[in-house]
Amino acid sequence: YDPKFNIVSPGVDPDIYFPYTDTGCRLTSLHPEMEELVFGGNGRPEIFSHLDDKSKPLMFTMARFDRIKNIVGLADWYGNSPKLREQANFLIVGGQIDPAQSNDHEEREQIELLHELIEKHNLIGQIRWVPFQTERTFVGELYRFVADHRGIFVQPALFEAFGLSVVEAMSSGLPTFATKYGGPSEIIE
């Protein structure tokens, strides 16, 4: 122990990430925009695919499009599970839809792989892919919006040093599943 050094783990702002059951603090003014983002048609070129059966719960993931985040692996797992596909829709928030819009080689590769898997598993109508969202207030309400719709959050990283999205989802009251490799194994008990 050295008193000159202290480590403080990152956390979440409770004014932004709070349980979906705290209806008095909810940002319901954002719900029409979220409804369009998650369940709207495919009239927006920055959003990929649509959901045929909007009554199904949402399996939700949100991350950068790095190989280590394993979004493509989660999509392949979903595509290979007829039972899961029958019971839930898949909402991805991350990356860009068009690989040409990315300046990062690894991200472009992951985007192209995800497009290939969507085609291979015929996921159109069961998957909704929205570009990464950075506005924290919006993201906090998005976790709660997904919880309102009986959803879950899945963080499928091959390794996650800490897992801030896991803490955000759990703080919002969203049932959360995460990798056992790294920080989430200490966050989720």
C-alpha positions as CSV (number, residue, x, y, z in Angstrom):
1,Y,0.0,0.0,0.0
2,D,1.4,3.4,-1.0
3,P,-0.6,6.4,0.2
4,K,0.5,8.4,-2.8
5,F,-1.6,6.2,-5.2
6,N,-5.2,5.4,-5.1
7,I,-7.3,3.7,-7.7
8,V,-10.9,4.7,-8.1
9,S,-13.0,2.4,-10.3
10,P,-15.2,4.1,-12.9
11,G,-18.8,4.3,-12.0
12,V,-22.0,5.7,-13.3
13,D,-23.8,9.0,-12.7
14,P,-27.0,8.1,-10.7
15,D,-28.7,11.2,-12.3
16,I,-28.3,9.5,-15.7
17,Y,-28.4,5.8,-14.9
18,F,-31.2,5.0,-12.5
19,P,-33.8,2.2,-12.4
20,Y,-36.5,2.1,-15.0
21,T,-39.0,1.8,-12.2
22,D,-38.2,5.3,-11.0
23,T,-41.0,6.8,-13.2
24,G,-40.8,10.3,-11.7
25,C,-37.3,10.8,-13.1
26,R,-37.9,9.2,-16.5
27,L,-37.2,11.2,-19.7
28,T,-40.4,10.3,-21.4
29,S,-40.0,13.2,-23.9
30,L,-37.3,11.0,-25.5
31,H,-39.6,8.0,-25.9
32,P,-41.1,8.9,-29.4
33,E,-37.5,9.2,-30.7
34,M,-36.5,5.9,-29.1
35,E,-39.7,4.2,-30.4
36,E,-38.7,5.3,-33.9
37,L,-35.1,4.4,-33.4
38,V,-35.8,0.9,-32.1
39,F,-39.1,-0.1,-33.7
40,G,-39.6,2.3,-36.6
41,G,-39.5,1.3,-40.2
42,N,-36.4,1.2,-42.3
43,G,-36.8,4.6,-43.9
44,R,-33.7,6.0,-42.3
45,P,-30.5,5.1,-44.2
46,E,-28.4,5.2,-41.0
47,I,-30.4,2.4,-39.4
48,F,-30.2,-1.2,-40.7
49,S,-33.2,-3.6,-40.9
50,H,-36.5,-3.6,-39.1
51,L,-38.4,-5.8,-36.5
52,D,-41.3,-7.7,-37.9
53,D,-42.8,-8.7,-34.5
54,K,-42.5,-5.7,-32.2
55,S,-44.1,-7.6,-29.3
56,K,-41.0,-9.8,-28.8
57,P,-38.6,-8.8,-26.0
58,L,-35.3,-7.2,-27.0
59,M,-31.9,-8.8,-26.7
60,F,-29.8,-5.6,-26.6
61,T,-26.1,-5.0,-27.0
62,M,-24.1,-1.8,-27.3
63,A,-20.4,-1.4,-27.9
64,R,-17.7,-0.2,-30.2
65,F,-17.2,-2.4,-33.2
66,D,-13.8,-3.9,-32.2
67,R,-13.2,-7.6,-32.5
68,I,-12.6,-7.9,-28.7
69,K,-16.2,-6.6,-28.1
70,N,-17.5,-9.7,-30.0
71,I,-20.7,-8.2,-31.3
72,V,-20.2,-10.3,-34.5
73,G,-19.9,-13.4,-32.3
74,L,-23.2,-12.5,-30.5
75,A,-24.9,-12.0,-33.8
76,D,-23.7,-15.4,-35.0
77,W,-24.9,-17.1,-31.8
78,Y,-28.3,-15.4,-32.2
79,G,-28.5,-16.4,-35.8
80,N,-27.6,-20.1,-35.0
81,S,-30.4,-20.3,-32.3
82,P,-33.8,-20.8,-33.8
83,K,-35.4,-20.9,-30.3
84,L,-33.9,-17.6,-29.3
85,R,-34.8,-16.0,-32.7
86,E,-38.4,-17.2,-32.1
87,Q,-38.6,-15.6,-28.6
88,A,-36.6,-12.3,-29.0
89,N,-35.6,-9.6,-31.3
90,F,-31.9,-8.5,-31.5
91,L,-31.1,-4.8,-31.1
92,I,-27.5,-3.7,-31.8
93,V,-26.3,-0.2,-31.0
94,G,-22.8,0.3,-32.3
95,G,-20.5,1.1,-35.1
96,Q,-21.5,2.5,-38.4
97,I,-23.8,0.6,-40.8
98,D,-21.8,1.5,-43.9
99,P,-18.2,0.3,-43.6
100,A,-17.1,3.2,-45.8
101,Q,-18.1,5.6,-43.0
102,S,-15.5,4.2,-40.7
103,N,-11.8,5.3,-40.6
104,D,-10.8,2.3,-38.6
105,H,-9.7,-0.9,-40.4
106,E,-10.8,-3.3,-37.6
107,E,-14.2,-1.6,-37.3
108,R,-14.8,-1.8,-41.1
109,E,-13.9,-5.5,-41.0
110,Q,-16.4,-6.1,-38.1
111,I,-19.1,-4.2,-40.0
112,E,-18.6,-6.3,-43.1
113,L,-18.7,-9.5,-41.1
114,L,-21.9,-8.5,-39.4
115,H,-23.5,-7.8,-42.8
116,E,-22.4,-11.2,-44.0
117,L,-23.9,-12.9,-40.9
118,I,-27.2,-11.1,-41.2
119,E,-27.4,-12.3,-44.8
120,K,-26.2,-15.8,-43.9
121,H,-28.8,-16.3,-41.1
122,N,-31.5,-14.3,-42.9
123,L,-31.9,-12.0,-39.9
124,I,-33.8,-9.2,-41.6
125,G,-37.0,-8.6,-39.6
126,Q,-35.4,-10.0,-36.4
127,I,-32.5,-7.6,-36.0
128,R,-32.3,-3.8,-35.7
129,W,-28.9,-2.2,-36.0
130,V,-28.5,1.4,-35.0
131,P,-25.2,3.4,-35.1
132,F,-23.4,4.0,-31.9
133,Q,-25.0,6.6,-29.6
134,T,-22.8,8.9,-27.6
135,E,-25.3,11.2,-25.8
136,R,-25.2,9.8,-22.2
137,T,-28.6,11.1,-21.2
138,F,-30.2,9.5,-24.2
139,V,-28.3,6.2,-23.6
140,G,-29.4,6.1,-20.0
141,E,-33.0,6.4,-21.0
142,L,-32.4,3.8,-23.8
143,Y,-31.4,1.2,-21.2
144,R,-34.7,1.9,-19.4
145,F,-36.7,1.9,-22.6
146,V,-35.4,-1.6,-23.4
147,A,-36.3,-2.7,-19.8
148,D,-39.8,-1.3,-20.4
149,H,-40.0,-3.7,-23.3
150,R,-39.0,-6.8,-21.3
151,G,-35.5,-6.7,-22.7
152,I,-32.1,-7.8,-21.5
153,F,-28.6,-6.4,-22.0
154,V,-25.8,-8.7,-23.3
155,Q,-22.1,-7.7,-23.1
156,P,-20.4,-10.5,-25.1
157,A,-16.8,-9.3,-25.1
158,L,-14.0,-11.8,-25.4
159,F,-12.3,-9.9,-22.6
160,E,-13.5,-6.7,-20.8
161,A,-11.2,-4.9,-18.5
162,F,-13.9,-3.2,-16.5
163,G,-17.4,-3.3,-18.2
164,L,-18.9,0.2,-17.7
165,S,-21.8,-0.7,-20.0
166,V,-22.6,-3.6,-17.6
167,V,-22.8,-1.2,-14.6
168,E,-24.9,1.2,-16.7
169,A,-27.4,-1.5,-17.7
170,M,-27.6,-2.9,-14.2
171,S,-28.0,0.6,-12.7
172,S,-30.9,1.1,-15.1
173,G,-32.6,-2.1,-13.9
174,L,-32.0,-4.0,-17.1
175,P,-31.3,-7.7,-16.6
176,T,-27.7,-8.1,-17.7
177,F,-25.5,-10.9,-19.1
178,A,-21.8,-10.5,-19.6
179,T,-18.5,-12.2,-20.3
180,K,-16.8,-14.1,-17.6
181,Y,-13.5,-12.8,-18.7
182,G,-12.4,-9.7,-16.9
183,G,-14.2,-7.1,-14.9
184,P,-17.8,-8.2,-15.3
185,S,-17.1,-11.4,-13.4
186,E,-16.5,-9.2,-10.3
187,I,-19.4,-6.8,-11.1
188,I,-22.1,-9.5,-11.6
189,E,-22.4,-11.9,-8.7
